[in-house]
Amino acid sequence: MAESDRIQAHMQVLDQRGNHVGTVDRVDEAGEIRLARSDSPDGLHHYIPLDWVEAVDEAVRLNRVSSSVLRDRD
């Protein structure tokens, strides 16, 4: 995905409804966005596959709702 080049640390990650999901820590070599654990309710890093990214502008916008983001990774 070409938009992955536009994803930067500290960008906000939003679900498809505009709800805050987390904050980008970095994009790893496996092609996933690592969310900052300081912005996580459980204090852990969470990972989001790049194919869940719908768009990148001032934020990273996902093609899923927030309630399914962590559940789908289990």
WOQUIKA-V396609 format. One record per helix or strand of 2 or more residues. SS is the DSSP state (H for helix, E for strand). FROM is the first residue (numbers start at 1). LEN is the number of residues. Records with the same first field share a line. If there is no record, write none. Layout:
SS->FROM-LEN / FROM-LEN
//
This chain:
H->2-5 / 37-3 / 50-3 / 66-8
E->12-3 / 20-8 / 32-4 / 47-3 / 53-4 / 60-3
//
